[in-house]
Amino acid sequence: MRIAVLGTGRMGRARADLLRSEEVLLAGHDAARTAEVADACGARPVTVEEALAAEPDGVVVASSTERHAEQLLAAAELGVPVLCEKPIALTVADTRAAVEALARAGAVVQVGFQRRFDPEIAAARAHDVGTLYSIRITARDADPAEERYIPGSGGIFRDMHVHDFDLARWITSREVATVYATGAVRGFDRFARHGDVDTSAIALTMDDGMPVLIDGSRHDPRGYDVRMELLGSTDALVVGLGERTPLTRSGAPPPGHPWTSFAERFADAFARETAAFVELVREGGASPCPPESALEALRVAVACDISRAERRPVSLADVE
C-alpha cells in the first residue's frame, strides 16, 4: 500500500520507520531535511502537495502541531483513513471545528494515543477488579524539554497529561465531570518564563463519582516513568512496575537500565498502534481511537489550566 507520512520530525521519522513494509511517501517543507530523513527510512521524499496528490491509501499526519488540523482535513478529503498525532489542535474551538468537519465528511481518523496499544495497559483495561474504587497515574519525563519547545507545547496539561486524561476515559469508559489541578516550577525556570510548570498534581472526578489522581513531573533523575494503579472491590492492579521502572527501592541499588524516554518505553505500543492503522487502511472498520477522544481529552486539559490559574475546581460542563 502507499502511505503518505506528513512531517519529518521525531514522530514522522518514527512512523516512516514502522511503515517500511509499505510504499512510504515522506513529505516535509524543508527539501534537504526531507531527503535526508527519507533516505534513512527507505521512503520517497516529496512535498506535502505531492504526497496528497499521489492517491495514497492512507495518510499519517505527524507534522508540527500548528499544521495538524489543516493537514488532517486535507487528508480526510481524499476519503482514506488518517492517523493523526495528538493534538488535533491546541484550542477546544479549533479541535471541535475539525472533529465536526471530519464527521460531516465521514472520515475515518485514528488519533495517536499510543498508550491504548501498550499490552500491559490494555490488559489492565480488560482485567476485572470488581467495582473500581480509584485510579492513580504517575507520569514523569526523564529530561525537561528544551526552552524552544515550551511555547508551542500547550503546557504540561495539554502536552503531557493529555495521555493520562485519555487513559482515564478509556480505562473507565466514563467521562470526566470535574477537575482540580495545581502545579509549580520546582527545578527549571524556563517553564515559568512561558507560564508553564514542571511539576503537577491533578484530581479528576469521573461522572460516576470515582476519583482519579494524577501526578507529573518534567524531570525524573532516574529516567522516564509511567505507572498506573487500579484499586477495586476484588483486586488491586499495578501497571508499569518492573525492572526498568526508574525507582530506587529502599535498601536496594537503583535500576541498571531504566527507561530513558517515551519513545523507548512505548516502542512496542507505537509499533502496535501503527500496525492497527495499517489494518484499518487495508480492511476498513471503525477507528480504535476516534477524533472525539482527542477533543474530550483536550477539554480536560483546558479545565486543568483554568483550575490551576484560578485555584478552584472546574466542571467540564463549563469548558465549551
Secondary structure, 3 states (H helix, E strand, C coil): CEEEEECCCHHHHHHHHHCCCCEEEEECCCHHHHHHHHHHHCCEEECHHHHHHCCCCEEEECCCHHHHHHHHHHHHCCCCCEEEECCCCCCHHHHHHHHHHHHHHCCCEEEECHHHHCHHHHHHHHCCCCCEEEEEEEEECCCCCCHHHCCCCCCHHHHCCHHHHHHHHHHHCCCEEEEEEEEECCCCHHHHCCCCCCEEEEEEEECCCCEEEEEEECCCCCCCEEEEEEEECCCEEEECCCCCCCCCCCCCCCCCCCCCCHHHHCHHHHHHHHHHHHHHHHHCCCCCCCHHHHHHHHHHHHHHHHHHHHCCCEEHHHCC
